[in-house]
Amino acid sequence: MRTADRTLARRYARALFAAAAGKGREEVVAEELRACAGALASARGWLGDPRVPLAEKKQLVAGDLADRISELTADFLRLLIDRKRFDLLPQAAEDFSALLRRKRGVARALVFAARPLPEADRRRLRQRLESFAGCGVELEMRLDPDLLGGLRVRLGDWVLDNSLRGQLRGLKEAIGGD
């Protein structure tokens, strides 16, 4: 996604967040946006097609989704359709969730592992990251088959590479290898 589109998605997310916060509905709208972004992923091409009439696109929101989402979220989806910016929905949903985490004082850590971590290890990792970050931390676990062992963690701009490959690279640099 282009930088200009990311900026625009962030603006849409901020405006929606302000409206949702005014009604005390931030949690609900965040969940609805995540669900809509996932559910409508396969329809994104159709929704972005200029040959499909706007009324037909809006019918999807009014009909199929109306009973599952709040009016605020439905209005937001219709706005994206009207402005021909429906492709921004996944990024806007992510930005909205980031605003919600910030309001709650929680950071998101993206954790890459070679295999699933046991719950006890997840708890210990979360505690250490919370101590480091000075706030609550949500772990988002992803399996990375390229890792032979260990973890790679991204928390904001900070990256901890404790993977086997990262450890070997560090050892190579320590002994002065090229």
N, C-alpha and C positions, 0 to 999 in steps of 0.2 A: 504494500500500500504506500502511495506517495505521502510525503511529509505534509503537504497541504491537506490531503484527505484525513490524515491522523489528527491534524489540528482542528479541522472542521468537526470530526467525530467527537473530539474532546469538548468542543463548544456545545454541541447538541447534548452530550452527556451532562455537562454542568447545568445547562438550562433545565433539563428533565430532573436532575437531582434537586435543584432548588424548588421546583414545583412539588416533587414527591416529599421533600423534607417539610414543606409548608403544610402538608396533610399528614405527616407522620407515617408515610407509606414507603420509605426508602427500601426496607428489606423486601417487601412484596414486589415492588417494581424491579429490583435487582434480579430476583428469582424469575420473574416473568420475562425480562429481557434475555436472560441466559436461555430459558426454555424456547423463546421465540427464535433466537439466533440459531439454535440447534435445529428446531423443527422446520424452519424456513430455509435452511442452507441449500437444500436441493432445488428450491423454487427461486433462488436468487437470480438466476439467469432470466427466467420468465418475468420476474418482478422488475428487472432492469431493462427489459426489452421495450424500446420506445414504440413498437408497433402494437403492443397490448394496451388497450384503453385504460386510463386511470381508474375509471369506475369499476372495471373488472378486477383490477389489482386491489382496490379498496374492499371489494366484496369478499376477498379472502380474509381480510382482517375483520370485517363486519360479520361474516358468516362463520367460517371455520374456527376462528380464534375467540370470537366475542364472549362465549360462555366461559372461557378459561383465563381471560386476562382482565385487568381493571380498565376502566374507561381512560385513565391517564395513560396507560401503556398503549391502548388502542389509538388514542389521539396522537401519540408519538409516532407510531407506525404509519398512520395516515399522513402525518407531516412529512416523514421520510419519502413516502410515495409521491406526495404532491411536489416535493422539491426535487424529485428524481435522484434521491440520495440513499435509496434503500441498501445499496452496497456498503454503507457505513454502519449498518446495524451491528455486526459482530464487534467492531472496534468500539462503538459507542457503548455496547453492553459491557465490555471489558473496562472501559474508562469509568463507567457508572459504578461498577464493582470496586474499582480502585478508590473512588471517592467515598464509598461506603466504608471500606476498610480504614481509610484515613480518619473518617469521623469516629469510628470505633477505637482508634488507636492501635490498629493491627496492621502488620506488614505481611506481605506474601513472600514466601520462600519457594523457589522452584528447585526441586531436588531431583537430580538424575542419578539413578542407581542401576547397577547391572542386573539386580534381581529384587523382588519385593522385600521391603524391610519389615521385620517383625514389629508388632505394636510397641513393645518395650523400647526398641531402638528408636522408633519414631518419637516417642515421648521424650526420651533422653536428648535427641537431636533438637526437638522443639524447645526444650528447656534451655539448652545451651545457646540456641539462636536468640531466644527471648532475652537472655542475660546479655548477650552481645549487642542486640539492637535496642534494648531498653524499652521494649514494648511487646505486645502480644504478637505471635507469629502464626500464620496459617501455612501449613505445608501442602504444597501441590506436588505429588509424587509422579514421576515419569520414568518408565523403564527405557534404558539406553543400551541396546545390544552391543554397541561399540565399546562400552566400558567392560574391561575384564574383571574389575573389582573396584571397591571403594565407592565414593560419592563425588558428585560435583553439585555445588549449591550456589544459586544466584539469589541474593537478597538485595533488592534495589540495584545499586551500581556495584555492589560488592560481590566478588566471586571467590568461592573457596573450591579449589580443585584438589580433592583428596582421593582422586582416582588412582589406580595403579599406574596408568600412563603418566599422570601428573607427578606422582612420587618418583618414577623413574627419570622423568625429565629434570626434576629438582636434583636428584642424585648426580645425574650427568653434568649439570651446571656446577655442582659443588666440587666435583673432582676435576673440573676444567676441561671437559670434553666438548667437542664441537657439535 
